[in-house]
């Protein structure tokens, strides 16, 4: 099984890893797409005013332009530790034991706008780029990423994909129809969609998976595990969608 997570706009600073190695990231077939976006971000950051306008930044966020300017030289850290925010705070990967972190490395992709899906322990720098940004010198990110990412996922031949991404990131790389998958949304028992609890519940689900390290190769085995673990996972009215039911 592979789990697809969205990124977060908020990130930890710093890192102790070597500078970004695009060739060393998971799904190496995406190297050309990654190189094009990273180079475009670095070029854009050379013009601070233009970068602020494209990235929709305030004066107080100028540090993000500096981060983009240093993408090729900045220190890195594992992606699952780099991101913060509600989902990643609930996952709390830095506190997991080594065996659980190895499980994340084998089973989790985090889908970023500049790098596409990366492995949980792939080393990345701080950056600023959202899925909906129109980046000079690169086709619209949806066109730039979607077909290549779907093909890379198919080539990886996962037995099953659990898609926990937001819709914006699904658009950057749909799971191909040839790969068994399910998209998860978080709802109340009455079926009302949630926002804050959506992210928190997904983080707690992935943390529980990392703690247990189950062997899941199908939707059926996922259902068996969630039932034992106390998560309520039910079919949505739409085909291919699961609802993770939580209390408000």
LUMZANU-336674 format. One record per residue (C-alpha): residue in three letters; x, y, z. Coordinates in steps of 0.5 Angstrom, whole numbers, plus 500, padded with zeros to 3 digits. Layout:
BEGIN
ALAXYZ...
***
This chain:
BEGIN
UNK500500500UNK502507499UNK499513502UNK499520499UNK499526503UNK498533502UNK504538504UNK503544508UNK504551507UNK508552514UNK515549515UNK520548520UNK526552518UNK533549518UNK536542517UNK542538517UNK542535511UNK546536505UNK543540499UNK537538495UNK539532491UNK533532486UNK536525483UNK535522490UNK528523491UNK523518490UNK519517484UNK526519480UNK522519473UNK519526475UNK526529475UNK525533469UNK519536472UNK522537479UNK528541475UNK524545471UNK520548477UNK526548482UNK530552477UNK524557475UNK523558483UNK530560483UNK530564477UNK524568480UNK527569487UNK532573484UNK527579483UNK524580490UNK518584487UNK516579482UNK517574487UNK512577492UNK507578486UNK507571483UNK507568490UNK502573493UNK507574499UNK506580504UNK512584506UNK513580512UNK514574508UNK520576504UNK524570508UNK520565503UNK523569497UNK530568500UNK528560501UNK526560494UNK533563492UNK537558496UNK533552494UNK540549491UNK544550497UNK540550503UNK540545508UNK535539508UNK531535513UNK526529512UNK520531508UNK515529514UNK519533519UNK519539515UNK512540514UNK508543520UNK501545521UNK495541523UNK496534519UNK503534521UNK503536528UNK498530529UNK502525525UNK508528530UNK513524526UNK519526530UNK517522536UNK516516532UNK521510533UNK526508528UNK522502526UNK515507525UNK519512521UNK522506516UNK515504515UNK513511513UNK519511508UNK516505505UNK509507505UNK508515505UNK509520499UNK508527501UNK505531494UNK509538494UNK508543488UNK515544487UNK518536487UNK511532486UNK510526491UNK516525495UNK518520500UNK517521507UNK524521509UNK526524502UNK530530504UNK528537502UNK529544503UNK524550506UNK520553500UNK514557498UNK510554492UNK502553492UNK499548488UNK495554484UNK501558483UNK502560476UNK510560475UNK513564470UNK517559465UNK513553467UNK506551464UNK500551469UNK502546475UNK496542473UNK499541466UNK506540468UNK505535473UNK499531472UNK500526467UNK508525469UNK506524476UNK500519474UNK505515470UNK510515475UNK505512480UNK503507475UNK510505474UNK511504482UNK506499482UNK503500489UNK498494491UNK493500493UNK493507494UNK490511500UNK489518498UNK489523503UNK491529499UNK486535498UNK483536491UNK488541489UNK494536490UNK490531487UNK489535480UNK497535480UNK497528480UNK491523479UNK492516481UNK491512475UNK485508474UNK490502473UNK492502480UNK487500486UNK485506490UNK481510495UNK480517496UNK479519504UNK474525506UNK473526513UNK466527516UNK461527522UNK456521523UNK451525519UNK456526513UNK458533514UNK465535511UNK470538516UNK476542515UNK480542522UNK478535524UNK479533517UNK487534517UNK488532524UNK484526523UNK488524517UNK495525521UNK492521527UNK490515522UNK497515519UNK501516526UNK497509528UNK499506521UNK506508523UNK505505530UNK502498528UNK506498521UNK501493518UNK501489512UNK496492508UNK495491500UNK488492499UNK482496501UNK479490505UNK486489509UNK485496510UNK478496513UNK480490517UNK486494520UNK481500521UNK476496525UNK481493530UNK484500531UNK477503532UNK477508526UNK470508523UNK471508515UNK465507511UNK463508503UNK461514501UNK455515496UNK460516490UNK465510488UNK472510490UNK471515496UNK471513503UNK469517509UNK473517515UNK468518521UNK470523527UNK466526532UNK466534532
***
